């Protein structure tokens, strides 16, 4: 396999990463914080490596085949997490390499799990760097979902090939699609930051939280997360932009051109919003009955925290793991559901449940009418051959991967709830888990290093839709 094209693109990504490292350096320098030197040094090392890779692997004309695309996707996330961990490792936080890599991997995969505490007193450069990592990961996820996963036919994502073609009828080329997506992503981030600022956040907090909100990442600048602000308006803004980040960004391209039907008629969007409404309604009623609080307070707590869980953002305004076993069970399930394909969210994704349900209905009809002809449909269109099998394979591997991670965590010595919820939150890229240790009011810092590495693998698996990483373990992948 010719790896030159792969390393060439990785070099470009590292060069971009090195530039973003200068932003927290400027923030630290403006506050007379000595950590600015760490960010500048990390930027130089990252830039040097990136430029070296570009020079050494540059070719006049090259194309990336399918195996190279798999390798590039996996290597990009791992290398960015590795170089992104340098500011954590060399900063005054005195983090171990394991903790530094865990924090960076959690950031770039937009998981939101953290080993840091005392965020209220943490240097602004580090806080901004965490947000930047999640912001970069968010836009990377969208591009991967639109351009790479459909071509690689990962987990049924080939279902969205036709959707990309439809967009090209509105916009002239794939490069312009990427440019528009980037512009929309940046624009939404700025709008979110402005709204946060108007609602009472400082300029720094508003931009830091805007980046992690639109990326549905969940890193905050405070230990109490969004609950620190004790503001209903801030929570409402977060809900709106978490939902925006959870919808297919390709549909926003249609909105720019004045076409509202695609987003209104998309069955994935309708089902996703229905799940949100039903979950919030259920939690609100449960909180009123069990916590003895008013309707408005129950709705505020339920809507914010469970929108955060379903979208995989991981913000919290209260410790919902203390709300009883029903809430714990519901949160555990919703962690795995996720948002829409082509968004910044992770998890199983709504469209896979829809495909599986459609296949189930066809099977039921065939049992009732053995000689009838039925076809599974998605968005009122026949589901292409191979998609149902790919989706069922994804569900199977999701269950297997979750089980292996959970068992590994228990073998390391973690209790049942911590192991199960830790595995779920890692592979679904949600952030906080359940329980006293890694729940909304805890951190992953107390976990053994071995557990953190297992969770890093889980976060990467979930971010890359399982098969993108697992296919590289097959011996045939490396045969010429």
C-alpha positions as CSV (number, residue, x, y, z in Angstrom):
1,X,0.0,0.0,0.0
2,X,1.3,3.4,-1.0
3,X,1.0,5.5,2.2
4,X,2.4,8.7,0.8
5,X,-1.1,10.2,0.1
6,X,-2.2,9.3,3.6
7,X,0.8,10.9,5.3
8,X,0.5,14.0,3.0
9,X,-3.0,14.7,4.2
10,X,-2.0,14.0,7.8
11,X,0.7,16.5,7.4
12,X,-1.8,19.1,6.2
13,X,-4.1,18.4,9.2
14,X,-1.1,18.7,11.6
15,X,-0.2,22.1,10.1
16,X,-3.8,23.3,10.6
17,X,-3.7,22.0,14.2
18,X,-0.5,23.9,14.8
19,X,-2.1,27.2,13.8
20,X,-5.0,26.6,16.1
21,X,-2.6,26.1,19.0
22,X,-1.6,29.8,18.7
23,X,-5.0,30.9,19.8
24,X,-4.8,29.7,23.4
25,X,-1.2,31.0,23.4
26,X,-2.4,34.5,22.6
27,X,-5.0,34.2,25.4
28,X,-2.5,33.0,27.9
29,X,0.0,35.7,26.8
30,X,-2.7,38.4,27.3
31,X,-3.3,37.3,30.8
32,X,0.5,36.9,31.6
33,X,0.2,33.2,32.0
34,X,3.5,31.3,31.4
35,X,1.7,28.5,29.6
36,X,1.7,30.5,26.4
37,X,5.2,29.2,25.9
38,X,3.9,25.6,26.1
39,X,1.4,26.3,23.3
40,X,4.0,28.0,21.1
41,X,6.4,25.1,21.6
42,X,3.7,22.6,20.9
43,X,2.7,24.5,17.8
44,X,6.3,24.6,16.5
45,X,6.7,20.8,17.0
46,X,3.4,20.1,15.4
47,X,4.0,22.4,12.5
48,X,7.5,21.0,11.9
49,X,6.1,17.5,11.8
50,X,3.3,18.4,9.5
51,X,5.5,20.4,7.1
52,X,8.1,17.6,7.1
53,X,5.4,15.0,6.2
54,X,4.1,17.3,3.4
55,X,7.6,17.7,1.9
56,X,8.6,14.1,2.2
57,X,5.4,12.5,0.8
58,X,4.4,15.1,-1.8
59,X,3.6,13.7,-5.2
60,X,2.6,15.4,-8.4
61,X,-0.6,13.4,-8.8
62,X,-2.1,10.8,-6.5
63,X,-5.4,9.3,-5.7
64,X,-6.7,7.8,-2.5
65,X,-8.2,4.3,-2.8
66,X,-10.6,2.7,-0.3
67,X,-7.9,1.1,1.9
68,X,-6.0,4.3,2.0
69,X,-9.2,6.2,3.0
70,X,-9.7,3.8,5.9
71,X,-6.1,4.2,7.0
72,X,-6.3,8.0,6.6
73,X,-9.5,8.3,8.7
74,X,-8.1,6.3,11.6
75,X,-4.6,7.8,11.5
76,X,-6.0,11.3,11.4
77,X,-8.0,11.0,14.6
78,X,-5.2,9.2,16.5
79,X,-2.4,11.6,15.4
80,X,-4.4,14.7,16.1
81,X,-5.2,13.4,19.6
82,X,-1.6,12.6,20.2
83,X,-0.3,16.0,19.2
84,X,-3.3,17.7,20.8
85,X,-2.3,16.1,24.1
86,X,1.0,18.0,24.3
87,X,-0.3,21.2,25.8
88,X,-2.0,19.2,28.5
89,X,1.1,17.2,29.2
90,X,3.6,20.1,29.4
91,X,1.3,22.6,31.1
92,X,1.2,23.4,34.8
93,X,-1.6,20.9,35.3
94,X,1.1,18.2,35.7
95,X,-1.0,15.5,34.0
96,X,0.4,12.1,33.1
97,X,0.7,11.1,29.5
98,X,-2.3,8.8,29.9
99,X,-4.5,11.6,31.3
100,X,-3.2,14.1,28.7
101,X,-4.0,11.7,25.8
102,X,-7.4,10.8,27.4
103,X,-8.4,14.5,27.6
104,X,-7.3,15.1,24.0
105,X,-9.0,12.0,22.6
106,X,-12.2,13.0,24.5
107,X,-11.9,16.4,23.0
108,X,-11.3,15.6,19.4
109,X,-14.0,12.8,19.4
110,X,-16.4,15.3,21.0
111,X,-17.0,12.9,23.9
112,X,-16.7,15.3,26.7
113,X,-15.3,13.0,29.4
114,X,-12.7,14.7,31.4
115,X,-9.9,14.0,34.0
116,X,-9.7,17.7,35.0
117,X,-11.2,19.2,38.1
118,X,-10.9,22.6,39.5
119,X,-11.8,24.1,36.1
120,X,-12.9,27.4,37.8
121,X,-9.2,28.0,38.5
122,X,-7.7,26.5,35.4
123,X,-5.7,28.7,33.1
124,X,-7.8,30.2,30.2
125,X,-5.5,28.8,27.5
126,X,-6.1,25.2,28.5
127,X,-9.8,25.8,28.8
128,X,-9.9,27.3,25.3
129,X,-7.7,24.5,23.9
130,X,-10.3,21.9,25.2
131,X,-13.0,23.8,23.4
132,X,-11.0,24.2,20.2
133,X,-10.3,20.4,20.1
134,X,-14.0,19.7,20.3
135,X,-14.9,22.3,17.7
136,X,-12.4,20.9,15.3
137,X,-13.7,17.4,16.0
138,X,-17.2,18.5,15.3
139,X,-16.5,19.9,11.9
140,X,-14.4,16.8,11.1
141,X,-17.3,14.5,12.0
142,X,-19.6,16.3,9.6
143,X,-17.1,16.1,6.7
144,X,-16.4,12.5,7.5
145,X,-20.1,11.7,7.5
146,X,-20.7,13.5,4.2
147,X,-17.7,12.5,2.2
148,X,-16.0,9.4,3.6
149,X,-18.4,7.1,5.3
150,X,-20.9,6.9,2.5
151,X,-18.1,5.9,0.1
152,X,-16.7,3.3,2.5
153,X,-20.3,2.0,3.1
154,X,-19.8,2.0,6.8
155,X,-22.8,1.0,8.9
156,X,-25.3,1.7,6.3
157,X,-24.0,5.3,5.6
158,X,-24.2,4.5,1.8
159,X,-27.8,5.3,2.3
160,X,-26.8,9.0,2.1
161,X,-24.9,8.9,-1.2
162,X,-28.1,10.0,-3.0
163,X,-28.5,12.8,-0.5
164,X,-25.0,14.2,-1.4
165,X,-26.0,14.0,-5.1
166,X,-29.2,16.0,-4.4
167,X,-27.1,18.7,-2.7
168,X,-24.8,19.0,-5.8
169,X,-27.9,20.0,-7.8
170,X,-28.1,23.0,-5.5
171,X,-24.4,23.7,-5.3
172,X,-22.0,23.2,-8.2
173,X,-19.3,21.0,-6.7
174,X,-18.2,18.9,-3.7
175,X,-15.5,21.5,-2.8
176,X,-18.2,24.1,-2.5
177,X,-20.3,21.8,-0.4
178,X,-17.4,21.5,2.1
179,X,-16.9,25.3,2.0
180,X,-20.6,26.0,2.7
181,X,-20.6,23.4,5.5
182,X,-17.6,25.1,7.0
183,X,-19.1,28.6,6.7
184,X,-22.4,27.4,8.2
185,X,-20.5,25.7,11.1
186,X,-18.5,28.9,11.8
187,X,-21.6,31.1,11.4
188,X,-23.6,29.0,13.9
189,X,-20.7,29.1,16.4
190,X,-20.6,32.9,16.3
191,X,-24.4,33.2,16.6
192,X,-24.3,30.9,19.6
193,X,-21.5,32.8,21.2
194,X,-23.4,36.1,20.7
195,X,-26.6,34.6,22.3
196,X,-24.6,33.3,25.2
197,X,-23.0,36.7,25.7
198,X,-26.3,38.5,25.7
199,X,-27.7,35.9,28.2
200,X,-24.9,36.8,30.7
201,X,-21.8,34.9,29.9
202,X,-18.4,36.6,29.7
203,X,-16.9,36.9,26.2
204,X,-14.5,34.1,27.0
205,X,-17.1,31.7,28.4
206,X,-19.5,32.5,25.5
207,X,-17.0,31.5,22.8
208,X,-15.7,28.5,24.7
209,X,-19.2,27.1,25.3
210,X,-20.4,28.0,21.8
211,X,-17.6,25.8,20.3
212,X,-18.5,22.9,22.5
213,X,-22.3,23.4,22.1
214,X,-22.4,23.4,18.3
215,X,-20.0,20.5,18.3
216,X,-22.2,18.7,20.8
217,X,-19.0,18.0,22.8
218,X,-19.9,19.3,26.3
219,X,-16.6,20.6,27.6
220,X,-17.2,23.5,29.9
221,X,-15.0,26.1,31.6
222,X,-16.6,25.3,35.0
223,X,-16.8,22.2,37.2
224,X,-20.6,22.6,37.5
225,X,-20.9,22.8,33.7
226,X,-23.8,24.9,32.5
227,X,-25.3,24.6,36.0
228,X,-22.6,27.0,37.1
229,X,-24.5,29.9,35.5
230,X,-27.9,29.1,37.1
231,X,-29.6,30.8,34.2
232,X,-32.7,29.5,32.4
233,X,-32.0,31.6,29.4
234,X,-28.5,30.2,29.0
235,X,-29.9,26.7,29.3
236,X,-32.5,27.5,26.6
237,X,-29.9,28.8,24.2
238,X,-27.8,25.6,24.8
239,X,-30.9,23.4,24.1
240,X,-31.5,25.2,20.8
241,X,-28.0,25.0,19.6
242,X,-27.5,21.4,20.8
243,X,-30.5,20.5,18.6
244,X,-29.1,22.5,15.7
245,X,-25.8,20.6,16.0
246,X,-27.7,17.3,16.1
247,X,-29.5,17.8,12.8
248,X,-28.0,16.8,9.4
249,X,-25.9,19.8,8.3
250,X,-26.5,18.9,4.6
251,X,-30.1,20.1,5.1
252,X,-28.9,23.5,6.1
253,X,-27.4,23.8,2.6
254,X,-31.0,23.6,1.2
255,X,-32.2,26.2,3.7
256,X,-29.5,28.6,2.5
257,X,-31.0,28.3,-1.0
258,X,-34.5,28.9,0.4
259,X,-35.6,25.3,0.3
260,X,-37.5,24.3,3.5
261,X,-39.1,21.1,2.3
262,X,-36.1,18.8,2.7
263,X,-35.7,19.6,6.4
264,X,-39.4,19.5,7.1
265,X,-39.9,16.2,5.2
266,X,-36.9,14.4,6.5
267,X,-38.2,11.4,8.4
268,X,-34.9,11.2,10.4
269,X,-35.4,14.7,11.7
270,X,-39.1,14.1,12.6
271,X,-38.3,10.9,14.5
272,X,-35.4,12.5,16.3
273,X,-37.5,15.4,17.5
274,X,-40.3,13.0,18.5
275,X,-37.8,11.1,20.7
276,X,-36.7,14.3,22.3
277,X,-40.3,15.5,23.0
278,X,-41.3,12.1,24.4
279,X,-38.2,11.7,26.6
280,X,-38.6,15.3,28.0
281,X,-42.3,14.7,28.7
282,X,-41.6,11.4,30.5
283,X,-38.8,12.8,32.6
284,X,-40.8,15.9,33.5
285,X,-43.7,13.9,34.8
286,X,-41.4,11.5,36.7
287,X,-39.6,14.4,38.4
288,X,-42.8,16.0,39.4
289,X,-44.0,12.8,41.0
290,X,-40.8,11.8,42.7
291,X,-38.8,15.0,43.4
292,X,-41.8,17.1,44.6
293,X,-40.9,20.0,42.4
294,X,-43.1,22.3,40.2
295,X,-43.9,21.7,36.6
296,X,-41.6,24.6,35.4
297,X,-38.7,23.4,37.4
298,X,-39.2,19.7,36.3
299,X,-39.5,20.8,32.7
300,X,-36.3,22.9,32.9
301,X,-34.3,20.1,34.5
302,X,-35.6,17.4,32.3
303,X,-35.4,19.2,29.0
304,X,-31.9,20.6,29.4
305,X,-30.3,17.4,30.8
306,X,-31.9,14.9,28.5
307,X,-31.5,17.0,25.4
308,X,-27.8,17.0,26.4
309,X,-27.8,13.2,26.9
310,X,-29.6,12.4,23.6
311,X,-27.5,14.7,21.5
312,X,-24.4,13.3,23.2
313,X,-23.3,16.8,24.3
314,X,-22.8,15.9,28.0
315,X,-23.6,19.3,29.6
316,X,-25.4,19.0,33.0
317,X,-27.3,21.4,35.2
318,X,-27.9,18.8,37.9
319,X,-26.7,15.3,38.9
320,X,-29.4,13.3,37.1
321,X,-27.9,10.0,38.4
322,X,-29.5,10.9,41.7
323,X,-33.0,11.0,40.3
324,X,-33.8,7.4,40.8
325,X,-33.4,4.1,38.9
326,X,-35.9,4.9,36.2
327,X,-34.0,8.0,35.2
328,X,-30.7,6.1,35.3
329,X,-32.2,3.4,33.0
330,X,-33.6,5.9,30.6
331,X,-30.4,7.9,30.5
332,X,-28.4,4.7,29.9
333,X,-30.6,3.8,26.8
334,X,-30.7,7.4,25.4
335,X,-26.9,7.6,25.6
336,X,-26.8,5.0,22.9
337,X,-29.5,6.5,20.6
338,X,-27.6,9.5,19.3
339,X,-28.8,12.1,16.8
340,X,-29.0,12.3,13.0
341,X,-26.5,11.1,10.4
342,X,-24.4,14.0,9.0
343,X,-24.5,15.9,12.3
344,X,-21.9,16.4,15.0
345,X,-23.5,13.7,17.3
346,X,-22.6,10.1,17.7
347,X,-24.3,7.0,19.1
348,X,-26.2,4.5,17.0
349,X,-28.0,7.3,15.1
350,X,-31.7,7.6,14.4
351,X,-31.7,6.4,10.8
352,X,-30.4,3.0,11.8
353,X,-33.4,2.5,14.1
354,X,-35.6,3.5,11.2
355,X,-34.0,1.1,8.8
356,X,-34.2,-1.7,11.3
357,X,-37.9,-0.9,12.0
358,X,-38.6,-0.9,8.3
359,X,-37.0,-4.3,7.8
360,X,-38.9,-5.6,10.8
361,X,-42.2,-4.5,9.2
362,X,-41.3,-6.2,5.9
363,X,-40.5,-9.4,7.8
364,X,-43.9,-9.3,9.6
365,X,-45.7,-8.7,6.3
366,X,-43.9,-11.7,4.7
367,X,-44.9,-13.9,7.6
368,X,-48.6,-12.9,7.1
369,X,-48.4,-13.0,3.3
370,X,-45.6,-15.4,2.2
371,X,-46.2,-14.8,-1.5
372,X,-46.5,-11.0,-1.2
373,X,-43.8,-8.7,-2.5
374,X,-42.7,-6.0,0.0
375,X,-39.8,-3.6,0.2
376,X,-38.2,-1.8,3.1
377,X,-38.3,2.0,2.7
378,X,-36.6,4.9,4.3
379,X,-37.7,8.5,3.7
380,X,-40.4,7.1,1.3
381,X,-37.7,5.6,-0.9
382,X,-36.7,2.0,-1.3
383,X,-33.7,1.1,0.9
384,X,-30.7,0.1,-1.4
385,X,-29.5,-3.5,-1.3
386,X,-26.8,-4.0,1.3
387,X,-28.0,-1.2,3.7
388,X,-30.1,-3.5,5.9
389,X,-27.3,-5.9,6.3
390,X,-24.8,-3.1,7.1
391,X,-27.1,-1.6,9.7
392,X,-27.8,-5.0,11.4
393,X,-24.0,-5.6,11.4
394,X,-23.5,-2.2,13.0
395,X,-26.0,-3.1,15.8
396,X,-24.3,-6.4,16.3
397,X,-20.8,-4.9,16.5
398,X,-22.1,-2.1,18.7
399,X,-23.4,-4.6,21.2
400,X,-20.2,-6.7,21.0
401,X,-17.9,-3.7,21.4
402,X,-20.0,-2.3,24.3
403,X,-19.9,-5.7,26.1
404,X,-16.1,-6.2,25.6
405,X,-15.4,-2.6,26.9
406,X,-17.7,-3.1,29.9
407,X,-16.2,-6.5,30.8
408,X,-12.7,-5.1,30.4
409,X,-13.5,-2.3,32.8
410,X,-14.9,-4.7,35.3
411,X,-11.8,-6.9,35.0
412,X,-9.7,-3.8,35.8
413,X,-11.7,-3.4,39.0
414,X,-14.5,-0.9,38.4
415,X,-17.9,-1.5,39.8
416,X,-20.9,-2.6,37.7
417,X,-22.6,0.8,37.2
418,X,-19.3,2.6,36.5
419,X,-18.2,-0.1,34.0
420,X,-21.5,-0.3,32.1
421,X,-22.2,3.4,31.9
422,X,-18.5,4.1,31.2
423,X,-18.6,1.7,28.2
424,X,-21.8,3.3,27.0
425,X,-20.7,6.9,27.3
426,X,-17.4,6.1,25.6
427,X,-18.7,4.2,22.6
428,X,-21.6,6.7,22.2
429,X,-19.3,9.7,22.8
430,X,-21.6,11.3,25.4
431,X,-19.2,12.4,28.1
432,X,-20.3,12.0,31.7
433,X,-21.5,8.6,32.7
434,X,-23.5,7.5,35.7
435,X,-22.7,6.9,39.4
436,X,-20.7,8.7,42.0
437,X,-17.3,8.4,40.3
438,X,-17.8,9.3,36.6
439,X,-21.3,10.7,36.8
440,X,-22.3,14.3,36.0
441,X,-20.7,15.5,39.3
442,X,-17.5,13.5,39.0
443,X,-14.6,13.1,36.6
444,X,-12.6,10.2,35.1
445,X,-9.5,11.2,37.0
446,X,-9.8,8.5,39.7
447,X,-9.9,5.6,37.2
448,X,-6.9,3.4,36.8
449,X,-4.7,4.2,33.7
450,X,-5.7,0.9,32.1
451,X,-9.3,1.8,32.3
452,X,-8.6,5.2,30.6
453,X,-6.8,3.5,27.7
454,X,-9.8,1.1,27.3
455,X,-12.1,4.1,27.2
456,X,-9.9,5.9,24.7
457,X,-10.3,2.9,22.4
458,X,-14.0,3.0,23.0
459,X,-14.2,6.7,22.2
460,X,-12.3,6.2,19.0
461,X,-14.5,3.2,18.0
462,X,-17.6,5.2,18.5
463,X,-16.4,8.2,16.7
464,X,-15.3,6.2,13.7
465,X,-18.5,4.2,13.5
466,X,-16.9,1.0,14.6
467,X,-16.1,-0.6,11.2
468,X,-13.8,2.1,10.1
469,X,-11.4,1.0,12.8
470,X,-12.2,-2.7,13.1
471,X,-11.7,-3.3,9.3
472,X,-8.0,-2.5,9.8
473,X,-7.7,-5.5,12.2
474,X,-8.5,-7.9,9.4
475,X,-5.4,-9.5,7.8
476,X,-6.7,-8.9,4.3
477,X,-6.6,-5.2,4.8
478,X,-2.8,-5.2,4.8
479,X,-2.4,-7.6,1.8
480,X,-1.4,-6.0,-1.5
